[in-house]
Amino acid sequence: MLGLEIVVVLGVALLLSGALAQRYPVAPALLLVLFGVLIGFVPELRRGQLPPQVVLLLFLPALLYWESLTTSLREIRSNLRAVVLTSTALVLATAAAVAATAHALGLQWGPAWVLGAAVAPTDATAVGTLARGLPRREVTVLRAESLVNDGSALVIYGLAVGVTVGEQHLGIPHVTWLVVQSYGGGLLAGGIIGLISWQLRRRIDDPTLENIAVLVTPFAAFLLADSVGASGVLAVVACGLLMSQLAPRITGAAARQQNTAFWSLATTVLSSALFVLVGLQAQTAVRGLASASDGRAVGYIFAVTGVVIGVRWVWLYTTPYLIRMLDRRPAQRLRRVGARQRTVSAVTGFRGAVSLAAVLAVPRTLHSGAPFPDRDLIVVITCGVIVLTLLQALVLPSVIRFARLPVDTSVDEERHLAEISTAEAALDALEEAAAELGTNEQVQERVRHELDKKRKLLAADGASDDPLVQHHDQYTALRLALLSRQRSALVQLRDAQRIDDIVLRQVQAVLDTEEIRLSRAAPSE
């Protein structure tokens, strides 16, 4: 029954954190971490913890794949240099600085590097959850950094663990091969699985079967990369970015609606479960600490967190000026970000599930059979760093106000352009399509009138004093009110035993589709 209890408690935690976040200015992720800490006080629930392999092999591929599918590849290309530098060089600098700090405080070099690699990468789930609402460029760069830097950190982590345990050795050829194998193999594996998925989905007409193929895709990419010693994280990200470009050409409306609804709910539940797990594991780690006193552990946590945050600030306020000295092209000058605006990126270096899974996966013994040095202390420090970096979300709204970020209307402008262009394309193709289908003149005129009305409505751009907009808003409000009456009448027919529940659900599905369509076009209050 323990599994069922955990499911119920997790569901209650999600509901309560969401309700509290709507009432108070606190990010749901922080409340979920707090719930995880509170759950740890219940001995029976404290035993119900996930193995780190489950986080790496089940949670991570799904979350990273959806993040990759829903990010902007165009913005990544435009900011490729910043993404590459922060996801590789910054990760290495952070890991090295943390390792040096931990070694100065008493850890051996091997465990110190393991700790540095574990806390070096930002977390895609945390960034995607806590940095919503930022302008598109800032969000895309932060998400892309957190998607790619996991692979960089796990290469350093694997090498540090291998050397400490005694299974690997340091050497330039060996390290070079690991990097090439991880990055090259990961990108290749992701590309192969992406192309296979694309060809498979082109031949599937059933929306459910197609979405089963979508569900398998990230795990297949991770598995293929992992089987050849490459980065499963990079494979999933590469596959997701590739499918974000190919899928719109082959996915039908029914499959896309089903896909979006499923992944939105699934990733919300998975990411929320990970935040609860962070809180639960933090408390468990403190309870199991034996190699150091609580005071020493707290000192380590604050010192390492200070280094993690400090390195990010130093990086963001030094490398841009070095790049400006080297690259003075006009196109690059237009993309420069002011010092005040960079504070937002500086405080969004959240750590999360990857760091937790990595540190929990540290082996308990060395190759010789001796215990892994200070393993319990490393786990406590990592949990503390995750919690403290997540607490930066509390000051993020104030930092955003301080940064005075320019209002980003590009998404709305591009959406407006897309809607007008597609409406005009439909009008241009009307006669040709009607001729192919043998449509009579009356139907053509009706469709032409509807498309022309939509085009004019888009051209009005929501102006409240425009008669056409007012007419549309009143029409939408009336149709929504009537849909409510239709739904009530439908339920009454079922209650009177005049129709079956099966018929109720079928008609409800039609009404729901119409309501969703009208709700998206409804005037804002």
C-alpha positions as CSV (number, residue, x, y, z in Angstrom):
1,M,0.0,0.0,0.0
2,L,3.0,2.3,0.3
3,G,3.0,3.1,-3.4
4,L,-0.7,4.1,-3.3
5,E,-0.1,6.3,-0.2
6,I,2.7,8.1,-2.0
7,V,0.6,8.7,-5.1
8,V,-2.2,10.2,-2.9
9,V,0.2,12.3,-0.9
10,L,1.9,13.6,-4.0
11,G,-1.4,14.5,-5.6
12,V,-2.5,16.4,-2.5
13,A,0.9,18.2,-2.4
14,L,0.4,19.3,-6.0
15,L,-3.1,20.6,-5.4
16,L,-2.1,22.4,-2.2
17,S,1.0,24.0,-3.7
18,G,-0.9,25.2,-6.7
19,A,-3.6,26.7,-4.6
20,L,-1.1,28.4,-2.2
21,A,0.9,29.7,-5.2
22,Q,-2.3,31.4,-6.6
23,R,-2.9,33.0,-3.2
24,Y,0.6,34.0,-2.2
25,P,3.6,35.2,-4.3
26,V,5.6,32.0,-3.9
27,A,6.6,29.7,-6.7
28,P,4.9,26.3,-6.6
29,A,8.3,24.5,-7.0
30,L,9.4,26.0,-3.6
31,L,6.2,24.8,-1.9
32,L,6.7,21.3,-3.4
33,V,10.2,21.2,-1.9
34,L,8.8,22.2,1.4
35,F,6.1,19.5,1.2
36,G,8.9,17.0,0.5
37,V,10.7,18.0,3.7
38,L,7.4,17.6,5.6
39,I,6.7,14.2,4.1
40,G,10.1,13.1,5.4
41,F,8.8,13.3,9.0
42,V,6.5,10.4,8.3
43,P,8.7,7.2,8.7
44,E,6.6,5.1,6.3
45,L,6.6,7.7,3.5
46,R,10.3,8.4,4.1
47,R,11.1,4.8,3.0
48,G,9.4,5.3,-0.4
49,Q,12.2,6.9,-2.4
50,L,13.0,6.5,-6.0
51,P,16.3,5.0,-7.1
52,P,18.5,7.5,-8.9
53,Q,18.4,5.4,-12.1
54,V,14.6,6.0,-12.2
55,V,15.2,9.8,-12.3
56,L,17.9,9.5,-15.0
57,L,16.2,6.9,-17.2
58,L,12.5,7.6,-16.7
59,F,11.9,11.2,-15.6
60,L,14.8,13.0,-17.3
61,P,14.2,11.8,-21.0
62,A,10.5,12.7,-20.8
63,L,11.1,16.1,-19.3
64,L,14.0,17.0,-21.6
65,Y,12.2,15.8,-24.7
66,W,9.2,18.1,-24.0
67,E,11.4,21.0,-23.2
68,S,13.3,20.5,-26.5
69,L,10.1,20.2,-28.5
70,T,8.7,23.4,-27.1
71,T,11.7,25.6,-27.2
72,S,12.7,28.0,-30.1
73,L,15.3,26.5,-32.4
74,R,15.6,29.9,-34.2
75,E,16.5,31.7,-31.0
76,I,19.0,29.0,-30.1
77,R,20.7,29.5,-33.4
78,S,20.7,33.3,-32.9
79,N,22.3,32.9,-29.5
80,L,24.3,29.8,-30.2
81,R,27.6,31.2,-28.9
82,A,26.1,32.2,-25.6
83,V,24.4,28.8,-25.3
84,V,27.6,26.8,-26.1
85,L,29.7,28.8,-23.7
86,T,27.4,28.6,-20.8
87,S,26.6,24.9,-21.3
88,T,30.3,23.9,-21.6
89,A,32.9,26.4,-20.3
90,L,30.7,27.7,-17.5
91,V,30.0,24.2,-16.4
92,L,33.7,23.3,-16.3
93,A,34.5,26.6,-14.5
94,T,31.8,26.0,-11.9
95,A,32.9,22.4,-11.3
96,A,36.5,23.4,-11.0
97,A,35.7,26.2,-8.6
98,V,33.5,24.0,-6.4
99,A,36.1,21.3,-6.4
100,A,38.8,23.7,-5.3
101,T,36.6,25.1,-2.6
102,A,35.6,21.7,-1.3
103,H,39.2,20.5,-1.3
104,A,40.3,23.6,0.6
105,L,37.6,22.8,3.2
106,G,38.8,19.2,3.7
107,L,37.5,16.9,0.9
108,Q,39.8,14.8,-1.2
109,W,40.2,15.9,-4.8
110,G,38.2,13.0,-6.2
111,P,35.1,13.5,-4.1
112,A,35.5,17.3,-4.5
113,W,35.3,16.9,-8.3
114,V,32.3,14.6,-8.0
115,L,30.6,17.3,-5.9
116,G,31.6,20.0,-8.4
117,A,30.3,18.1,-11.4
118,A,27.0,17.3,-9.6
119,V,26.2,20.9,-8.8
120,A,27.6,22.5,-11.9
121,P,24.6,22.2,-14.3
122,T,21.4,24.2,-14.1
123,D,18.2,22.2,-14.2
124,A,15.9,22.4,-17.3
125,T,12.8,21.6,-15.2
126,A,13.5,24.2,-12.6
127,V,14.4,26.9,-15.2
128,G,11.3,26.1,-17.3
129,T,9.1,26.2,-14.2
130,L,10.5,29.2,-12.4
131,A,11.6,31.5,-15.3
132,R,8.2,31.6,-17.1
133,G,7.1,35.1,-18.1
134,L,10.6,36.3,-19.2
135,P,11.1,37.6,-22.7
136,R,11.5,35.0,-25.4
137,R,15.2,35.5,-25.8
138,E,16.1,35.2,-22.1
139,V,13.9,32.2,-21.6
140,T,15.3,30.4,-24.7
141,V,18.9,31.0,-23.7
142,L,18.3,29.8,-20.2
143,R,16.4,26.7,-21.3
144,A,18.9,25.8,-24.0
145,E,21.7,26.2,-21.5
146,S,20.0,23.9,-19.0
147,L,19.2,21.3,-21.7
148,V,22.8,21.0,-23.0
149,N,24.8,21.5,-19.8
150,D,23.6,18.3,-18.3
151,G,25.6,16.4,-20.9
152,S,28.8,18.4,-20.1
153,A,28.4,18.0,-16.4
154,L,27.8,14.2,-16.6
155,V,31.0,13.8,-18.6
156,I,32.9,15.5,-15.8
157,Y,30.9,13.5,-13.3
158,G,31.6,10.2,-14.9
159,L,35.3,10.9,-15.2
160,A,35.5,12.1,-11.5
161,V,33.7,9.0,-10.2
162,G,35.7,6.7,-12.4
163,V,39.0,8.1,-11.2
164,T,38.0,8.2,-7.6
165,V,36.7,4.6,-7.6
166,G,39.8,3.5,-9.4
167,E,38.2,2.3,-12.7
168,Q,39.5,5.1,-14.9
169,H,42.7,7.2,-15.3
170,L,43.3,10.8,-16.3
171,G,45.0,11.5,-19.6
172,I,44.5,13.9,-22.5
173,P,43.7,11.1,-25.0
174,H,41.3,9.5,-22.7
175,V,39.5,12.7,-21.7
176,T,39.4,13.8,-25.4
177,W,37.8,10.5,-26.4
178,L,35.2,10.7,-23.6
179,V,34.2,14.2,-24.8
180,V,34.0,13.1,-28.4
181,Q,32.1,10.0,-27.5
182,S,29.7,11.8,-25.3
183,Y,28.9,14.7,-27.6
184,G,29.3,13.1,-31.0
185,G,27.6,9.9,-30.0
186,G,24.8,11.7,-28.3
187,L,24.1,14.0,-31.3
188,L,24.3,11.1,-33.7
189,A,22.0,8.8,-31.6
190,G,19.5,11.6,-31.3
191,G,19.5,12.3,-35.0
192,I,19.1,8.6,-35.9
193,I,16.2,8.0,-33.5
194,G,14.6,11.3,-34.7
195,L,14.7,10.3,-38.3
196,I,13.4,6.8,-37.5
197,S,10.5,8.3,-35.5
198,W,9.8,10.7,-38.4
199,Q,9.5,8.0,-41.0
200,L,7.5,5.8,-38.7
201,R,5.0,8.5,-37.8
202,R,4.5,9.4,-41.5
203,R,3.1,6.0,-42.0
204,I,0.7,6.0,-39.0
205,D,-2.9,7.3,-39.4
206,D,-4.2,6.5,-35.9
207,P,-3.6,9.4,-33.5
208,T,-3.2,7.0,-30.5
209,L,-0.7,4.9,-32.2
210,E,1.2,7.9,-33.4
211,N,1.4,9.3,-29.8
212,I,2.6,5.9,-28.6
213,A,5.5,6.3,-31.0
214,V,6.1,9.8,-29.7
215,L,6.2,8.5,-26.1
216,V,8.8,5.9,-27.0
217,T,11.0,8.3,-28.9
218,P,12.9,10.0,-26.1
219,F,13.6,6.8,-24.2
220,A,14.8,5.1,-27.4
221,A,17.2,8.0,-28.0
222,F,18.5,7.8,-24.5
223,L,18.9,4.0,-24.6
224,L,20.7,4.1,-28.0
225,A,23.2,6.7,-26.7
226,D,23.7,5.1,-23.4
227,S,24.4,1.7,-25.0
228,V,27.4,3.1,-26.9
229,G,28.7,5.1,-24.0
230,A,27.4,8.5,-25.3
231,S,25.4,11.2,-23.6
232,G,21.7,10.1,-23.3
233,V,20.8,13.7,-22.3
234,L,22.3,15.2,-25.5
235,A,20.6,12.4,-27.6
236,V,17.2,13.3,-26.2
237,V,17.7,17.0,-26.7
238,A,19.0,16.6,-30.3
239,C,16.1,14.3,-31.1
240,G,13.6,16.8,-29.6
241,L,15.0,19.7,-31.5
242,L,15.0,17.7,-34.7
243,M,11.4,16.6,-34.2
244,S,10.3,20.1,-33.4
245,Q,11.1,20.9,-37.0
246,L,9.8,17.7,-38.6
247,A,6.7,16.9,-36.6
248,P,4.6,19.9,-37.8
249,R,4.8,18.6,-41.4
250,I,3.4,15.1,-40.5
251,T,1.2,15.4,-37.4
252,G,-2.5,15.7,-37.8
253,A,-4.8,17.9,-35.7
254,A,-6.3,15.0,-33.6
255,A,-2.8,13.6,-32.8
256,R,-1.4,17.0,-32.0
257,Q,-4.3,17.9,-29.6
258,Q,-3.9,14.6,-27.8
259,N,-0.1,14.9,-27.7
260,T,-0.1,18.4,-26.2
261,A,-2.7,17.5,-23.5
262,F,-0.8,14.4,-22.5
263,W,2.7,15.8,-22.4
264,S,1.5,19.0,-20.6
265,L,-0.1,17.0,-17.8
266,A,2.6,14.3,-17.7
267,T,5.6,16.7,-17.5
268,T,3.8,18.8,-14.8
269,V,3.3,15.7,-12.6
270,L,6.8,14.5,-13.2
271,S,8.5,17.8,-12.5
272,S,6.4,18.3,-9.4
273,A,7.3,14.8,-8.2
274,L,11.0,15.7,-8.6
275,F,10.7,18.9,-6.5
276,V,9.0,16.8,-3.8
277,L,11.8,14.3,-4.1
278,V,14.4,17.0,-3.6
279,G,12.8,18.0,-0.3
280,L,12.3,14.5,0.8
281,Q,15.9,13.5,0.0
282,A,17.3,16.6,1.6
283,Q,15.8,15.6,4.9
284,T,16.8,12.0,4.5
285,A,20.4,13.0,3.7
286,V,20.6,15.1,6.9
287,R,19.3,12.2,8.9
288,G,21.9,9.9,7.4
289,L,24.9,12.2,7.8
290,A,27.7,10.4,9.8
291,S,31.0,11.6,8.3
292,A,30.7,15.2,9.5
293,S,28.9,17.3,12.1
294,D,25.8,19.3,11.2
295,G,27.7,22.6,11.7
296,R,30.4,21.5,9.3
297,A,27.8,20.4,6.7
298,V,26.0,23.7,6.9
299,G,29.3,25.5,6.4
300,Y,30.0,23.4,3.4
301,I,26.5,24.1,2.0
302,F,26.8,27.9,2.2
303,A,30.4,27.9,0.9
304,V,29.6,25.7,-2.1
305,T,26.3,27.6,-2.9
306,G,28.2,30.9,-2.7
307,V,30.8,29.6,-5.2
308,V,28.1,28.2,-7.5
309,I,26.2,31.5,-7.5
310,G,29.4,33.6,-7.5
311,V,30.9,31.9,-10.5
312,R,27.8,32.5,-12.5
313,W,27.8,36.2,-11.6
314,V,31.5,36.6,-12.5
315,W,31.0,34.7,-15.8
316,L,28.0,36.9,-16.9
317,Y,29.8,40.1,-16.0
318,T,33.2,39.2,-17.6
319,T,32.8,37.1,-20.7
320,P,30.4,39.4,-22.5
321,Y,33.0,42.2,-22.4
322,L,35.7,39.9,-23.6
323,I,33.5,38.8,-26.5
324,R,32.8,42.5,-27.3
325,M,36.5,43.1,-27.6
326,L,36.9,40.3,-30.0
327,D,33.7,40.5,-32.0
328,R,32.7,44.1,-33.0
329,R,30.4,43.2,-36.0
330,P,27.3,45.4,-36.2
331,A,25.0,42.4,-36.1
332,Q,26.5,41.4,-32.8
333,R,26.3,44.9,-31.4
334,L,22.5,44.8,-31.9
335,R,22.3,41.6,-29.7
336,R,24.1,43.0,-26.7
337,V,22.4,42.9,-23.4
338,G,23.0,45.6,-20.8
339,A,24.5,45.0,-17.3
340,R,21.3,45.6,-15.6
341,Q,19.4,43.0,-17.7
342,R,22.0,40.3,-17.1
343,T,21.0,40.2,-13.4
344,V,18.0,38.1,-14.4
345,S,20.2,35.4,-16.0
346,A,22.5,35.6,-12.9
347,V,19.8,34.7,-10.4
348,T,18.2,31.9,-12.6
349,G,21.0,29.4,-12.1
350,F,18.6,26.9,-10.4
351,R,19.8,23.4,-9.6
352,G,17.5,20.4,-9.5
353,A,16.8,16.8,-10.5
354,V,20.0,16.1,-12.5
355,S,22.2,17.2,-9.6
356,L,20.2,15.1,-7.2
357,A,20.2,12.0,-9.4
358,A,23.9,12.3,-10.1
359,V,24.9,12.5,-6.4
360,L,22.6,9.7,-5.4
361,A,24.2,7.5,-8.1
362,V,27.7,7.9,-6.5
363,P,28.8,4.3,-5.7
364,R,29.0,3.5,-2.0
365,T,32.4,1.7,-2.3
366,L,35.6,2.1,-4.2
367,H,37.1,-0.6,-6.5
368,S,39.2,-1.7,-3.5
369,G,36.1,-2.3,-1.4
370,A,36.7,0.7,0.9
371,P,33.8,3.2,1.4
372,F,33.5,6.1,-1.0
373,P,35.1,9.1,0.8
374,D,32.5,11.5,2.3
375,R,29.7,10.2,0.2
376,D,27.0,11.1,2.8
377,L,28.5,14.6,3.1
378,I,28.4,15.1,-0.7
379,V,24.8,14.1,-0.8
380,V,23.9,16.6,2.0
381,I,25.8,19.4,0.3
382,T,24.2,18.8,-3.0
383,C,20.7,18.8,-1.5
384,G,21.5,22.0,0.3
385,V,22.8,23.7,-2.9
386,I,19.7,22.7,-4.8
387,V,17.4,24.1,-2.1
388,L,19.3,27.4,-1.7
389,T,19.6,28.0,-5.5
390,L,15.8,27.4,-5.8
391,L,15.3,30.0,-3.1
392,Q,16.6,32.6,-5.6
393,A,13.1,32.3,-7.2
394,L,11.8,34.4,-4.2
395,V,13.8,37.4,-5.3
396,L,13.3,36.8,-9.1
397,P,10.3,39.1,-9.4
398,S,12.2,42.0,-7.7
399,V,15.2,41.3,-9.9
400,I,13.0,41.4,-13.1
401,R,11.7,44.8,-12.0
402,F,15.2,46.0,-11.3
403,A,16.4,44.8,-14.7
404,R,13.8,46.8,-16.6
405,L,13.6,44.2,-19.4
406,P,12.2,45.7,-22.6
407,V,8.6,44.7,-23.3
408,D,8.8,41.7,-25.7
409,T,6.0,41.9,-28.2
410,S,7.7,39.8,-30.9
411,V,5.7,36.6,-30.1
412,D,2.4,38.5,-30.4
413,E,3.5,40.3,-33.6
414,E,4.7,37.0,-35.2
415,R,1.5,35.3,-34.2
416,H,-0.6,38.1,-35.8
417,L,1.5,37.8,-38.9
418,A,1.0,34.1,-39.1
419,E,-2.8,34.3,-38.6
420,I,-3.1,37.0,-41.3
421,S,-0.9,35.1,-43.7
422,T,-2.7,31.8,-43.2
423,A,-6.1,33.5,-43.7
424,E,-4.9,35.1,-46.9
425,A,-3.4,31.8,-48.1
426,A,-6.8,30.1,-47.6
427,L,-8.5,32.9,-49.6
428,D,-6.0,32.6,-52.4
429,A,-6.5,28.8,-52.6
430,L,-10.3,28.9,-52.3
431,E,-11.2,28.7,-56.0
432,E,-8.6,26.1,-56.8
433,A,-9.6,23.9,-53.8
434,A,-13.3,24.3,-54.7
435,A,-12.7,23.3,-58.3
436,E,-10.9,20.2,-57.2
437,L,-13.7,19.2,-54.8
438,G,-16.5,20.3,-57.1
439,T,-18.0,22.7,-54.5
440,N,-21.0,24.7,-55.6
441,E,-21.0,28.5,-55.7
442,Q,-23.2,29.0,-52.6
443,V,-20.8,27.0,-50.4
444,Q,-17.8,28.9,-51.9
445,E,-19.4,32.2,-51.2
446,R,-20.2,31.2,-47.6
447,V,-16.6,30.1,-47.0
448,R,-15.2,33.2,-48.7
449,H,-17.4,35.4,-46.5
450,E,-16.2,33.6,-43.3
451,L,-12.5,33.8,-44.3
452,D,-12.8,37.5,-45.4
453,K,-14.5,38.3,-42.0
454,K,-11.7,36.6,-40.2
455,R,-9.0,38.5,-42.2
456,K,-10.7,41.8,-41.5
457,L,-11.0,40.9,-37.8
458,L,-7.3,40.1,-37.6
459,A,-6.6,43.4,-39.4
460,A,-8.6,45.2,-36.7
461,D,-6.1,43.7,-34.2
462,G,-8.6,43.7,-31.3
463,A,-9.5,47.4,-31.4
464,S,-12.4,47.7,-29.0
465,D,-14.1,50.6,-30.9
466,D,-14.1,48.6,-34.2
467,P,-17.7,47.6,-35.0
468,L,-16.5,44.2,-36.4
469,V,-14.6,43.4,-33.2
470,Q,-17.6,44.4,-31.1
471,H,-19.9,42.2,-33.2
472,H,-17.4,39.3,-32.9
473,D,-17.1,39.7,-29.1
474,Q,-20.8,39.7,-28.6
475,Y,-21.3,36.7,-30.9
476,T,-18.6,34.8,-29.0
477,A,-20.1,35.6,-25.6
478,L,-23.6,34.6,-26.8
479,R,-22.4,31.3,-28.3
480,L,-20.6,30.4,-25.0
481,A,-23.7,31.2,-23.0
482,L,-25.8,29.0,-25.3
483,L,-23.2,26.2,-25.1
484,S,-23.7,26.2,-21.3
485,R,-27.5,25.7,-21.9
486,Q,-26.8,22.9,-24.4
487,R,-24.6,21.1,-21.8
488,S,-27.3,21.4,-19.1
489,A,-29.9,20.1,-21.5
490,L,-27.7,17.2,-22.4
491,V,-27.2,16.2,-18.8
492,Q,-30.9,16.4,-18.2
493,L,-31.5,13.9,-21.0
494,R,-29.1,11.5,-19.5
495,D,-30.6,11.9,-16.0
496,A,-34.1,11.3,-17.5
497,Q,-32.7,8.0,-19.0
498,R,-33.5,9.2,-22.5
499,I,-29.9,8.9,-23.7
500,D,-27.0,6.7,-22.6
501,D,-23.8,7.8,-20.9
502,I,-22.0,6.8,-24.1
503,V,-24.1,9.3,-26.1
504,L,-23.6,11.9,-23.4
505,R,-19.8,11.7,-23.7
506,Q,-19.9,11.7,-27.5
507,V,-22.0,14.9,-27.7
508,Q,-20.0,16.5,-24.8
509,A,-16.8,16.0,-26.8
510,V,-18.3,18.0,-29.7
511,L,-19.5,20.7,-27.3
512,D,-16.2,20.8,-25.6
513,T,-14.3,21.3,-28.8
514,E,-16.6,24.2,-29.8
515,E,-16.2,25.8,-26.3
516,I,-12.4,25.6,-26.4
517,R,-12.4,27.2,-29.9
518,L,-14.7,30.0,-28.8
519,S,-12.9,30.5,-25.5
520,R,-9.6,31.2,-27.3
521,A,-11.4,33.9,-29.3
522,A,-13.3,35.3,-26.3
523,P,-12.6,38.9,-25.3
524,S,-10.3,39.4,-22.3
525,E,-12.0,40.7,-19.2
